[in-house]
Amino acid sequence: MPQADLSSENVRIYEDGRMVGLTPHADKMIRLLWLNSPQSIEWRRLWIRIVKLAKEHDGGLFSQLMGYPDDLPDLSKLNPPSNSKPEGIEQCYHELHQRGELPSTYLY
C-alpha cells in the first residue's frame, strides 16, 4: 500500500524540503513519485515556512493549518462485514477527541 510506505514512520521531511525514505519501499515511492523534484522540494519548503510563521505569529491560523477537522468520522457507527481489530475503534481520532485525549494539532 503506497500511502503506508509514505507514513511518518517511514519518511523524514527536512526543513530544506527534502523527503528521505527510511525504508527501501518508502525510498522507492519517493523516487517513483518524484517527491524530491525541485518543484516538490520548493513547495514543501514554502509550507514548512508558512506553518512555522503561523505557529509564531498567528495561533488561529496555525490551528487551522495543523488542527484536526471538527467532523472526524465516528468509526463505532460503521458496520463493516468484519473487523479483525475492534479494539482499534477506541484509539481512533474521533474517540480520542471525545475523551479529550486528542492533541490540538497534528504536529508540534
N, C-alpha and C positions, 0 to 999 in steps of 0.2 A: 504494500500500500504506500504510494509515494508520499502522501501527507504525513504518515508516521515517520518516514525517513527524514523529514524536514522538521521534526518536533524539536522543542528546546533541549531535549536530552541528546539530540544527535547533531546539532549545529551550534556554532557560536557566531554572533554578529558583532563585529568590532566597530568602534566609533568612526573609523575611517570608511565604513560602509561595506567592508568585505565580509563575505559569508564563508565560513570554513566548516567543512564536514568533519565530524568526529568519528564517523563510521564509514566504511567503504561504500555502503549504499547511499548515505547522505552525500558523500563527496561526488558520487556518480550522478545523483539527481541534480546537484548544483551545476555540474558541468553540462548535463543534457539540457537543462532548462535555461542555461546562460545566465544564471543568477549572479554571476560576478562580471557581467558585461560592464563597460564603462557607464552606460546609462543606468543600469540597475544599482551599481555602487553609488552613483551620484544621487539617485532618488532616495536610497536608503540613508545616505549621509544627511540629506536635507531633512528627512523626517526625524532622524535622531536629534538634530539641532532644534527642530520645532518642538519636540516633546520636552527637551531639556529647558528651553526658554519658557515654555508653558509651566513647567514644574517650578521654576524660579520666580516667575513674574505673574502668573495667572492661574491660580488653583482651579478655578472653574473650567477653564479650557483644558487644563491637564486632566481633570476628572472626565471631561467629555471625550478626550482622546484615548485615555488609558483605562477608563472605568468599564465595568460590566454593564450590559444593557439592562433596562428595567424589566424586560419581558423574557427573562430566562425560562426555558421550557420546563414544565413540571413532568419529569420522566415517570413519576409514580402513577400518572394518569394514562400512560401508554399501555397497550396490551399486545406486546409482540408475541408471535407464535411460541417462542421460547426465550428464556433469559438464563444463560448459564452463570451469570453473576448478579443475582438480585441484590446482594449487599452493596453493589456499586451505586444503586439509586441513592443511598444515604450519603454518598460522597459527591454527588453531582452538584454543580454550582447552584442550582435552584434550592436544593435542600440546605447547603451551607449558608446561603443567603437568608433563608427562612430562620435558621438558628442563630443568625448574627455572627457566623464564623467566616464569612467570605471577606477577603480583604477589599478595600475600596477600589483598588486598581490592579491591573494585571501584573505590572512590574513595579519595582522601586519600593 
